[in-house]
């Protein structure tokens, strides 16, 4: 299962997929869009984390939900 986290980072949003894969975006929508693209053909979830470390929102994804 793949877990991608989107975190607030210095007035921007950081997408954390693994060590070394941590791009930063100016707005949350771009970060979510990038994470959804990276989740292609996998199963897991995207977690949006607030500055305090609590999970605000979870976006599940799996191969069965994808359409070609």
mmCIF file of the N, C-alpha and C atoms, coordinates in Angstrom:
data_MODEL
# 
_entry.id   MODEL 
# 
loop_
_atom_site.group_PDB 
_atom_site.id 
_atom_site.type_symbol 
_atom_site.label_atom_id 
_atom_site.label_alt_id 
_atom_site.label_comp_id 
_atom_site.label_asym_id 
_atom_site.label_entity_id 
_atom_site.label_seq_id 
_atom_site.pdbx_PDB_ins_code 
_atom_site.Cartn_x 
_atom_site.Cartn_y 
_atom_site.Cartn_z 
_atom_site.occupancy 
_atom_site.B_iso_or_equiv 
_atom_site.pdbx_formal_charge 
_atom_site.auth_seq_id 
_atom_site.auth_comp_id 
_atom_site.auth_asym_id 
_atom_site.auth_atom_id 
_atom_site.pdbx_PDB_model_num 
ATOM 1   N N  . UNK A 1 1  ? 0.845   -1.176 0.000   1.00 0.00 ? 1  UNK A N  1 
ATOM 2   C CA . UNK A 1 1  ? 0.000   0.000  0.000   1.00 0.00 ? 1  UNK A CA 1 
ATOM 3   C C  . UNK A 1 1  ? 0.892   1.241  0.000   1.00 0.00 ? 1  UNK A C  1 
ATOM 4   N N  . UNK A 1 2  ? 0.596   2.168  -0.883  1.00 0.00 ? 2  UNK A N  1 
ATOM 5   C CA . UNK A 1 2  ? 1.346   3.406  -1.010  1.00 0.00 ? 2  UNK A CA 1 
ATOM 6   C C  . UNK A 1 2  ? 0.659   4.512  -0.212  1.00 0.00 ? 2  UNK A C  1 
ATOM 7   N N  . UNK A 1 3  ? 1.440   5.262  0.554   1.00 0.00 ? 3  UNK A N  1 
ATOM 8   C CA . UNK A 1 3  ? 0.908   6.405  1.290   1.00 0.00 ? 3  UNK A CA 1 
ATOM 9   C C  . UNK A 1 3  ? 1.688   7.641  0.857   1.00 0.00 ? 3  UNK A C  1 
ATOM 10  N N  . UNK A 1 4  ? 0.974   8.631  0.347   1.00 0.00 ? 4  UNK A N  1 
ATOM 11  C CA . UNK A 1 4  ? 1.560   9.905  -0.052  1.00 0.00 ? 4  UNK A CA 1 
ATOM 12  C C  . UNK A 1 4  ? 0.987   10.972 0.871   1.00 0.00 ? 4  UNK A C  1 
ATOM 13  N N  . UNK A 1 5  ? 1.860   11.757 1.507   1.00 0.00 ? 5  UNK A N  1 
ATOM 14  C CA . UNK A 1 5  ? 1.408   12.802 2.423   1.00 0.00 ? 5  UNK A CA 1 
ATOM 15  C C  . UNK A 1 5  ? 1.605   14.171 1.803   1.00 0.00 ? 5  UNK A C  1 
ATOM 16  N N  . UNK A 1 6  ? 0.638   15.045 2.026   1.00 0.00 ? 6  UNK A N  1 
ATOM 17  C CA . UNK A 1 6  ? 0.726   16.444 1.615   1.00 0.00 ? 6  UNK A CA 1 
ATOM 18  C C  . UNK A 1 6  ? 0.754   17.253 2.899   1.00 0.00 ? 6  UNK A C  1 
ATOM 19  N N  . UNK A 1 7  ? 1.856   18.006 3.087   1.00 0.00 ? 7  UNK A N  1 
ATOM 20  C CA . UNK A 1 7  ? 2.068   18.746 4.336   1.00 0.00 ? 7  UNK A CA 1 
ATOM 21  C C  . UNK A 1 7  ? 2.286   20.227 4.048   1.00 0.00 ? 7  UNK A C  1 
ATOM 22  N N  . UNK A 1 8  ? 1.869   21.061 4.994   1.00 0.00 ? 8  UNK A N  1 
ATOM 23  C CA . UNK A 1 8  ? 2.178   22.491 4.907   1.00 0.00 ? 8  UNK A CA 1 
ATOM 24  C C  . UNK A 1 8  ? 3.686   22.647 5.103   1.00 0.00 ? 8  UNK A C  1 
ATOM 25  N N  . UNK A 1 9  ? 4.319   23.521 4.270   1.00 0.00 ? 9  UNK A N  1 
ATOM 26  C CA . UNK A 1 9  ? 5.767   23.674 4.314   1.00 0.00 ? 9  UNK A CA 1 
ATOM 27  C C  . UNK A 1 9  ? 6.151   25.082 3.887   1.00 0.00 ? 9  UNK A C  1 
ATOM 28  N N  . UNK A 1 10 ? 6.521   25.929 4.819   1.00 0.00 ? 10 UNK A N  1 
ATOM 29  C CA . UNK A 1 10 ? 7.003   27.291 4.538   1.00 0.00 ? 10 UNK A CA 1 
ATOM 30  C C  . UNK A 1 10 ? 6.097   28.055 3.562   1.00 0.00 ? 10 UNK A C  1 
ATOM 31  N N  . UNK A 1 11 ? 4.871   28.269 3.928   1.00 0.00 ? 11 UNK A N  1 
ATOM 32  C CA . UNK A 1 11 ? 3.880   28.977 3.106   1.00 0.00 ? 11 UNK A CA 1 
ATOM 33  C C  . UNK A 1 11 ? 3.622   28.292 1.769   1.00 0.00 ? 11 UNK A C  1 
ATOM 34  N N  . UNK A 1 12 ? 3.803   26.990 1.710   1.00 0.00 ? 12 UNK A N  1 
ATOM 35  C CA . UNK A 1 12 ? 3.549   26.210 0.509   1.00 0.00 ? 12 UNK A CA 1 
ATOM 36  C C  . UNK A 1 12 ? 3.102   24.808 0.952   1.00 0.00 ? 12 UNK A C  1 
ATOM 37  N N  . UNK A 1 13 ? 3.046   23.878 0.005   1.00 0.00 ? 13 UNK A N  1 
ATOM 38  C CA . UNK A 1 13 ? 2.617   22.508 0.294   1.00 0.00 ? 13 UNK A CA 1 
ATOM 39  C C  . UNK A 1 13 ? 3.653   21.540 -0.258  1.00 0.00 ? 13 UNK A C  1 
ATOM 40  N N  . UNK A 1 14 ? 4.105   20.621 0.595   1.00 0.00 ? 14 UNK A N  1 
ATOM 41  C CA . UNK A 1 14 ? 5.098   19.629 0.216   1.00 0.00 ? 14 UNK A CA 1 
ATOM 42  C C  . UNK A 1 14 ? 4.422   18.278 0.053   1.00 0.00 ? 14 UNK A C  1 
ATOM 43  N N  . UNK A 1 15 ? 4.716   17.602 -1.051  1.00 0.00 ? 15 UNK A N  1 
ATOM 44  C CA . UNK A 1 15 ? 4.204   16.250 -1.286  1.00 0.00 ? 15 UNK A CA 1 
ATOM 45  C C  . UNK A 1 15 ? 5.318   15.284 -0.915  1.00 0.00 ? 15 UNK A C  1 
ATOM 46  N N  . UNK A 1 16 ? 5.089   14.478 0.117   1.00 0.00 ? 16 UNK A N  1 
ATOM 47  C CA . UNK A 1 16 ? 6.100   13.541 0.590   1.00 0.00 ? 16 UNK A CA 1 
ATOM 48  C C  . UNK A 1 16 ? 5.709   12.141 0.160   1.00 0.00 ? 16 UNK A C  1 
ATOM 49  N N  . UNK A 1 17 ? 6.472   11.594 -0.780  1.00 0.00 ? 17 UNK A N  1 
ATOM 50  C CA . UNK A 1 17 ? 6.233   10.233 -1.240  1.00 0.00 ? 17 UNK A CA 1 
ATOM 51  C C  . UNK A 1 17 ? 7.280   9.290  -0.651  1.00 0.00 ? 17 UNK A C  1 
ATOM 52  N N  . UNK A 1 18 ? 8.521   9.698  -0.657  1.00 0.00 ? 18 UNK A N  1 
ATOM 53  C CA . UNK A 1 18 ? 9.615   8.935  -0.058  1.00 0.00 ? 18 UNK A CA 1 
ATOM 54  C C  . UNK A 1 18 ? 10.799  9.873  0.105   1.00 0.00 ? 18 UNK A C  1 
ATOM 55  N N  . UNK A 1 19 ? 11.850  9.385  0.728   1.00 0.00 ? 19 UNK A N  1 
ATOM 56  C CA . UNK A 1 19 ? 13.042  10.212 0.910   1.00 0.00 ? 19 UNK A CA 1 
ATOM 57  C C  . UNK A 1 19 ? 13.588  10.592 -0.465  1.00 0.00 ? 19 UNK A C  1 
ATOM 58  N N  . UNK A 1 20 ? 13.787  11.868 -0.677  1.00 0.00 ? 20 UNK A N  1 
ATOM 59  C CA . UNK A 1 20 ? 14.292  12.359 -1.957  1.00 0.00 ? 20 UNK A CA 1 
ATOM 60  C C  . UNK A 1 20 ? 13.208  12.723 -2.954  1.00 0.00 ? 20 UNK A C  1 
ATOM 61  N N  . UNK A 1 21 ? 11.962  12.344 -2.677  1.00 0.00 ? 21 UNK A N  1 
ATOM 62  C CA . UNK A 1 21 ? 10.837  12.701 -3.552  1.00 0.00 ? 21 UNK A CA 1 
ATOM 63  C C  . UNK A 1 21 ? 9.900   13.579 -2.737  1.00 0.00 ? 21 UNK A C  1 
ATOM 64  N N  . UNK A 1 22 ? 10.201  14.893 -2.701  1.00 0.00 ? 22 UNK A N  1 
ATOM 65  C CA . UNK A 1 22 ? 9.450   15.822 -1.867  1.00 0.00 ? 22 UNK A CA 1 
ATOM 66  C C  . UNK A 1 22 ? 9.267   17.168 -2.575  1.00 0.00 ? 22 UNK A C  1 
ATOM 67  N N  . UNK A 1 23 ? 8.564   17.198 -3.716  1.00 0.00 ? 23 UNK A N  1 
ATOM 68  C CA . UNK A 1 23 ? 8.366   18.479 -4.398  1.00 0.00 ? 23 UNK A CA 1 
ATOM 69  C C  . UNK A 1 23 ? 7.464   19.417 -3.595  1.00 0.00 ? 23 UNK A C  1 
ATOM 70  N N  . UNK A 1 24 ? 7.642   20.716 -3.816  1.00 0.00 ? 24 UNK A N  1 
ATOM 71  C CA . UNK A 1 24 ? 6.884   21.742 -3.102  1.00 0.00 ? 24 UNK A CA 1 
ATOM 72  C C  . UNK A 1 24 ? 6.046   22.531 -4.102  1.00 0.00 ? 24 UNK A C  1 
ATOM 73  N N  . UNK A 1 25 ? 4.783   22.816 -3.748  1.00 0.00 ? 25 UNK A N  1 
ATOM 74  C CA . UNK A 1 25 ? 3.858   23.546 -4.605  1.00 0.00 ? 25 UNK A CA 1 
ATOM 75  C C  . UNK A 1 25 ? 3.302   24.748 -3.860  1.00 0.00 ? 25 UNK A C  1 
ATOM 76  N N  . UNK A 1 26 ? 2.949   25.788 -4.581  1.00 0.00 ? 26 UNK A N  1 
ATOM 77  C CA . UNK A 1 26 ? 2.445   27.007 -3.959  1.00 0.00 ? 26 UNK A CA 1 
ATOM 78  C C  . UNK A 1 26 ? 1.028   26.870 -3.434  1.00 0.00 ? 26 UNK A C  1 
ATOM 79  N N  . UNK A 1 27 ? 0.213   26.012 -4.058  1.00 0.00 ? 27 UNK A N  1 
ATOM 80  C CA . UNK A 1 27 ? -1.149  25.846 -3.548  1.00 0.00 ? 27 UNK A CA 1 
ATOM 81  C C  . UNK A 1 27 ? -1.483  24.363 -3.375  1.00 0.00 ? 27 UNK A C  1 
ATOM 82  N N  . UNK A 1 28 ? -2.448  24.111 -2.540  1.00 0.00 ? 28 UNK A N  1 
ATOM 83  C CA . UNK A 1 28 ? -2.805  22.742 -2.172  1.00 0.00 ? 28 UNK A CA 1 
ATOM 84  C C  . UNK A 1 28 ? -3.391  21.966 -3.347  1.00 0.00 ? 28 UNK A C  1 
ATOM 85  N N  . UNK A 1 29 ? -4.136  22.620 -4.212  1.00 0.00 ? 29 UNK A N  1 
ATOM 86  C CA . UNK A 1 29 ? -4.747  21.928 -5.354  1.00 0.00 ? 29 UNK A CA 1 
ATOM 87  C C  . UNK A 1 29 ? -3.687  21.342 -6.284  1.00 0.00 ? 29 UNK A C  1 
ATOM 88  N N  . UNK A 1 30 ? -2.597  22.092 -6.524  1.00 0.00 ? 30 UNK A N  1 
ATOM 89  C CA . UNK A 1 30 ? -1.515  21.581 -7.367  1.00 0.00 ? 30 UNK A CA 1 
ATOM 90  C C  . UNK A 1 30 ? -0.830  20.391 -6.710  1.00 0.00 ? 30 UNK A C  1 
ATOM 91  N N  . UNK A 1 31 ? -0.667  20.444 -5.400  1.00 0.00 ? 31 UNK A N  1 
ATOM 92  C CA . UNK A 1 31 ? -0.052  19.339 -4.669  1.00 0.00 ? 31 UNK A CA 1 
ATOM 93  C C  . UNK A 1 31 ? -0.920  18.084 -4.756  1.00 0.00 ? 31 UNK A C  1 
ATOM 94  N N  . UNK A 1 32 ? -2.222  18.233 -4.614  1.00 0.00 ? 32 UNK A N  1 
ATOM 95  C CA . UNK A 1 32 ? -3.141  17.089 -4.718  1.00 0.00 ? 32 UNK A CA 1 
ATOM 96  C C  . UNK A 1 32 ? -3.119  16.519 -6.129  1.00 0.00 ? 32 UNK A C  1 
ATOM 97  N N  . UNK A 1 33 ? -3.123  17.374 -7.125  1.00 0.00 ? 33 UNK A N  1 
ATOM 98  C CA . UNK A 1 33 ? -3.076  16.929 -8.512  1.00 0.00 ? 33 UNK A CA 1 
ATOM 99  C C  . UNK A 1 33 ? -1.800  16.137 -8.795  1.00 0.00 ? 33 UNK A C  1 
ATOM 100 N N  . UNK A 1 34 ? -0.672  16.623 -8.317  1.00 0.00 ? 34 UNK A N  1 
ATOM 101 C CA . UNK A 1 34 ? 0.599   15.915 -8.488  1.00 0.00 ? 34 UNK A CA 1 
ATOM 102 C C  . UNK A 1 34 ? 0.544   14.548 -7.802  1.00 0.00 ? 34 UNK A C  1 
ATOM 103 N N  . UNK A 1 35 ? 0.046   14.509 -6.571  1.00 0.00 ? 35 UNK A N  1 
ATOM 104 C CA . UNK A 1 35 ? -0.027  13.260 -5.820  1.00 0.00 ? 35 UNK A CA 1 
ATOM 105 C C  . UNK A 1 35 ? -0.942  12.250 -6.517  1.00 0.00 ? 35 UNK A C  1 
ATOM 106 N N  . UNK A 1 36 ? -2.052  12.721 -7.070  1.00 0.00 ? 36 UNK A N  1 
ATOM 107 C CA . UNK A 1 36 ? -2.951  11.819 -7.800  1.00 0.00 ? 36 UNK A CA 1 
ATOM 108 C C  . UNK A 1 36 ? -2.264  11.256 -9.031  1.00 0.00 ? 36 UNK A C  1 
ATOM 109 N N  . UNK A 1 37 ? -1.457  12.057 -9.700  1.00 0.00 ? 37 UNK A N  1 
ATOM 110 C CA . UNK A 1 37 ? -0.699  11.573 -10.851 1.00 0.00 ? 37 UNK A CA 1 
ATOM 111 C C  . UNK A 1 37 ? 0.343   10.542 -10.457 1.00 0.00 ? 37 UNK A C  1 
ATOM 112 N N  . UNK A 1 38 ? 1.003   10.742 -9.332  1.00 0.00 ? 38 UNK A N  1 
ATOM 113 C CA . UNK A 1 38 ? 2.010   9.801  -8.846  1.00 0.00 ? 38 UNK A CA 1 
ATOM 114 C C  . UNK A 1 38 ? 1.372   8.497  -8.366  1.00 0.00 ? 38 UNK A C  1 
ATOM 115 N N  . UNK A 1 39 ? 0.115   8.546  -7.988  1.00 0.00 ? 39 UNK A N  1 
ATOM 116 C CA . UNK A 1 39 ? -0.577  7.367  -7.474  1.00 0.00 ? 39 UNK A CA 1 
ATOM 117 C C  . UNK A 1 39 ? -1.093  6.467  -8.596  1.00 0.00 ? 39 UNK A C  1 
ATOM 118 N N  . UNK A 1 40 ? -0.888  6.861  -9.814  1.00 0.00 ? 40 UNK A N  1 
ATOM 119 C CA . UNK A 1 40 ? -1.399  6.132  -10.973 1.00 0.00 ? 40 UNK A CA 1 
ATOM 120 C C  . UNK A 1 40 ? -0.980  4.655  -10.927 1.00 0.00 ? 40 UNK A C  1 
ATOM 121 N N  . UNK A 1 41 ? -1.928  3.768  -11.106 1.00 0.00 ? 41 UNK A N  1 
ATOM 122 C CA . UNK A 1 41 ? -1.727  2.319  -11.158 1.00 0.00 ? 41 UNK A CA 1 
ATOM 123 C C  . UNK A 1 41 ? -1.165  1.736  -9.865  1.00 0.00 ? 41 UNK A C  1 
ATOM 124 N N  . UNK A 1 42 ? -1.534  2.292  -8.747  1.00 0.00 ? 42 UNK A N  1 
ATOM 125 C CA . UNK A 1 42 ? -1.158  1.769  -7.436  1.00 0.00 ? 42 UNK A CA 1 
ATOM 126 C C  . UNK A 1 42 ? -2.398  1.713  -6.558  1.00 0.00 ? 42 UNK A C  1 
ATOM 127 N N  . UNK A 1 43 ? -2.256  1.189  -5.368  1.00 0.00 ? 43 UNK A N  1 
ATOM 128 C CA . UNK A 1 43 ? -3.330  1.269  -4.386  1.00 0.00 ? 43 UNK A CA 1 
ATOM 129 C C  . UNK A 1 43 ? -2.757  1.859  -3.103  1.00 0.00 ? 43 UNK A C  1 
ATOM 130 N N  . UNK A 1 44 ? -3.575  2.606  -2.395  1.00 0.00 ? 44 UNK A N  1 
ATOM 131 C CA . UNK A 1 44 ? -3.125  3.258  -1.170  1.00 0.00 ? 44 UNK A CA 1 
ATOM 132 C C  . UNK A 1 44 ? -3.980  4.468  -0.871  1.00 0.00 ? 44 UNK A C  1 
ATOM 133 N N  . UNK A 1 45 ? -3.334  5.523  -0.325  1.00 0.00 ? 45 UNK A N  1 
ATOM 134 C CA . UNK A 1 45 ? -4.093  6.724  0.006   1.00 0.00 ? 45 UNK A CA 1 
ATOM 135 C C  . UNK A 1 45 ? -3.196  7.953  0.005   1.00 0.00 ? 45 UNK A C  1 
ATOM 136 N N  . UNK A 1 46 ? -3.836  9.086  -0.217  1.00 0.00 ? 46 UNK A N  1 
ATOM 137 C CA . UNK A 1 46 ? -3.182  10.388 -0.117  1.00 0.00 ? 46 UNK A CA 1 
ATOM 138 C C  . UNK A 1 46 ? -3.698  11.005 1.177   1.00 0.00 ? 46 UNK A C  1 
ATOM 139 N N  . UNK A 1 47 ? -2.786  11.412 2.047   1.00 0.00 ? 47 UNK A N  1 
ATOM 140 C CA . UNK A 1 47 ? -3.168  12.019 3.326   1.00 0.00 ? 47 UNK A CA 1 
ATOM 141 C C  . UNK A 1 47 ? -2.786  13.493 3.316   1.00 0.00 ? 47 UNK A C  1 
ATOM 142 N N  . UNK A 1 48 ? -3.745  14.340 3.643   1.00 0.00 ? 48 UNK A N  1 
ATOM 143 C CA . UNK A 1 48 ? -3.477  15.772 3.770   1.00 0.00 ? 48 UNK A CA 1 
ATOM 144 C C  . UNK A 1 48 ? -3.338  16.050 5.266   1.00 0.00 ? 48 UNK A C  1 
ATOM 145 N N  . UNK A 1 49 ? -2.146  16.510 5.651   1.00 0.00 ? 49 UNK A N  1 
ATOM 146 C CA . UNK A 1 49 ? -1.788  16.680 7.060   1.00 0.00 ? 49 UNK A CA 1 
ATOM 147 C C  . UNK A 1 49 ? -1.728  18.160 7.398   1.00 0.00 ? 49 UNK A C  1 
ATOM 148 N N  . UNK A 1 50 ? -2.327  18.557 8.538   1.00 0.00 ? 50 UNK A N  1 
ATOM 149 C CA . UNK A 1 50 ? -2.271  19.959 8.960   1.00 0.00 ? 50 UNK A CA 1 
ATOM 150 C C  . UNK A 1 50 ? -0.929  20.242 9.655   1.00 0.00 ? 50 UNK A C  1 
ATOM 151 N N  . UNK A 1 51 ? -0.608  21.511 9.907   1.00 0.00 ? 51 UNK A N  1 
ATOM 152 C CA . UNK A 1 51 ? 0.685   21.846 10.515  1.00 0.00 ? 51 UNK A CA 1 
ATOM 153 C C  . UNK A 1 51 ? 0.926   21.190 11.876  1.00 0.00 ? 51 UNK A C  1 
ATOM 154 N N  . UNK A 1 52 ? -0.124  20.823 12.577  1.00 0.00 ? 52 UNK A N  1 
ATOM 155 C CA . UNK A 1 52 ? 0.019   20.160 13.868  1.00 0.00 ? 52 UNK A CA 1 
ATOM 156 C C  . UNK A 1 52 ? 0.314   18.672 13.767  1.00 0.00 ? 52 UNK A C  1 
ATOM 157 N N  . UNK A 1 53 ? 0.242   18.112 12.567  1.00 0.00 ? 53 UNK A N  1 
ATOM 158 C CA . UNK A 1 53 ? 0.521   16.702 12.360  1.00 0.00 ? 53 UNK A CA 1 
ATOM 159 C C  . UNK A 1 53 ? -0.705  15.811 12.302  1.00 0.00 ? 53 UNK A C  1 
ATOM 160 N N  . UNK A 1 54 ? -1.884  16.390 12.471  1.00 0.00 ? 54 UNK A N  1 
ATOM 161 C CA . UNK A 1 54 ? -3.125  15.600 12.405  1.00 0.00 ? 54 UNK A CA 1 
ATOM 162 C C  . UNK A 1 54 ? -3.580  15.459 10.946  1.00 0.00 ? 54 UNK A C  1 
ATOM 163 N N  . UNK A 1 55 ? -4.107  14.305 10.609  1.00 0.00 ? 55 UNK A N  1 
ATOM 164 C CA . UNK A 1 55 ? -4.614  14.060 9.255   1.00 0.00 ? 55 UNK A CA 1 
ATOM 165 C C  . UNK A 1 55 ? -5.966  14.748 9.105   1.00 0.00 ? 55 UNK A C  1 
ATOM 166 N N  . UNK A 1 56 ? -6.053  15.701 8.150   1.00 0.00 ? 56 UNK A N  1 
ATOM 167 C CA . UNK A 1 56 ? -7.302  16.431 7.913   1.00 0.00 ? 56 UNK A CA 1 
ATOM 168 C C  . UNK A 1 56 ? -8.199  15.713 6.922   1.00 0.00 ? 56 UNK A C  1 
ATOM 169 N N  . UNK A 1 57 ? -7.597  15.075 5.921   1.00 0.00 ? 57 UNK A N  1 
ATOM 170 C CA . UNK A 1 57 ? -8.386  14.473 4.844   1.00 0.00 ? 57 UNK A CA 1 
ATOM 171 C C  . UNK A 1 57 ? -7.618  13.295 4.276   1.00 0.00 ? 57 UNK A C  1 
ATOM 172 N N  . UNK A 1 58 ? -8.335  12.248 3.879   1.00 0.00 ? 58 UNK A N  1 
ATOM 173 C CA . UNK A 1 58 ? -7.730  11.080 3.248   1.00 0.00 ? 58 UNK A CA 1 
ATOM 174 C C  . UNK A 1 58 ? -8.422  10.859 1.909   1.00 0.00 ? 58 UNK A C  1 
ATOM 175 N N  . UNK A 1 59 ? -7.622  10.708 0.863   1.00 0.00 ? 59 UNK A N  1 
ATOM 176 C CA . UNK A 1 59 ? -8.139  10.427 -0.474  1.00 0.00 ? 59 UNK A CA 1 
ATOM 177 C C  . UNK A 1 59 ? -7.670  9.023  -0.846  1.00 0.00 ? 59 UNK A C  1 
ATOM 178 N N  . UNK A 1 60 ? -8.552  8.012  -0.773  1.00 0.00 ? 60 UNK A N  1 
ATOM 179 C CA . UNK A 1 60 ? -8.136  6.649  -1.123  1.00 0.00 ? 60 UNK A CA 1 
ATOM 180 C C  . UNK A 1 60 ? -8.037  6.483  -2.641  1.00 0.00 ? 60 UNK A C  1 
ATOM 181 N N  . UNK A 1 61 ? -7.162  5.576  -3.066  1.00 0.00 ? 61 UNK A N  1 
ATOM 182 C CA . UNK A 1 61 ? -7.073  5.258  -4.487  1.00 0.00 ? 61 UNK A CA 1 
ATOM 183 C C  . UNK A 1 61 ? -6.705  3.792  -4.635  1.00 0.00 ? 61 UNK A C  1 
ATOM 184 N N  . UNK A 1 62 ? -7.203  3.172  -5.717  1.00 0.00 ? 62 UNK A N  1 
ATOM 185 C CA . UNK A 1 62 ? -6.832  1.805  -6.054  1.00 0.00 ? 62 UNK A CA 1 
ATOM 186 C C  . UNK A 1 62 ? -7.053  1.587  -7.534  1.00 0.00 ? 62 UNK A C  1 
ATOM 187 N N  . UNK A 1 63 ? -6.511  0.499  -8.030  1.00 0.00 ? 63 UNK A N  1 
ATOM 188 C CA . UNK A 1 63 ? -6.583  0.215  -9.456  1.00 0.00 ? 63 UNK A CA 1 
ATOM 189 C C  . UNK A 1 63 ? -8.010  -0.016 -9.941  1.00 0.00 ? 63 UNK A C  1 
ATOM 190 N N  . UNK A 1 64 ? -8.879  -0.539 -9.089  1.00 0.00 ? 64 UNK A N  1 
ATOM 191 C CA . UNK A 1 64 ? -10.250 -0.844 -9.487  1.00 0.00 ? 64 UNK A CA 1 
ATOM 192 C C  . UNK A 1 64 ? -11.048 0.428  -9.797  1.00 0.00 ? 64 UNK A C  1 
ATOM 193 N N  . UNK A 1 65 ? -10.687 1.567  -9.204  1.00 0.00 ? 65 UNK A N  1 
ATOM 194 C CA . UNK A 1 65 ? -11.417 2.812  -9.435  1.00 0.00 ? 65 UNK A CA 1 
ATOM 195 C C  . UNK A 1 65 ? -10.984 3.538  -10.708 1.00 0.00 ? 65 UNK A C  1 
ATOM 196 N N  . UNK A 1 66 ? -9.925  3.085  -11.351 1.00 0.00 ? 66 UNK A N  1 
ATOM 197 C CA . UNK A 1 66 ? -9.391  3.794  -12.513 1.00 0.00 ? 66 UNK A CA 1 
ATOM 198 C C  . UNK A 1 66 ? -10.099 3.349  -13.786 1.00 0.00 ? 66 UNK A C  1 
ATOM 199 N N  . UNK A 1 67 ? -10.275 4.290  -14.683 1.00 0.00 ? 67 UNK A N  1 
ATOM 200 C CA . UNK A 1 67 ? -10.859 3.999  -15.996 1.00 0.00 ? 67 UNK A CA 1 
ATOM 201 C C  . UNK A 1 67 ? -9.840  4.370  -17.060 1.00 0.00 ? 67 UNK A C  1 
ATOM 202 N N  . UNK A 1 68 ? -9.772  3.584  -18.097 1.00 0.00 ? 68 UNK A N  1 
ATOM 203 C CA . UNK A 1 68 ? -8.845  3.889  -19.208 1.00 0.00 ? 68 UNK A CA 1 
ATOM 204 C C  . UNK A 1 68 ? -9.530  4.723  -20.247 1.00 0.00 ? 68 UNK A C  1 
# 
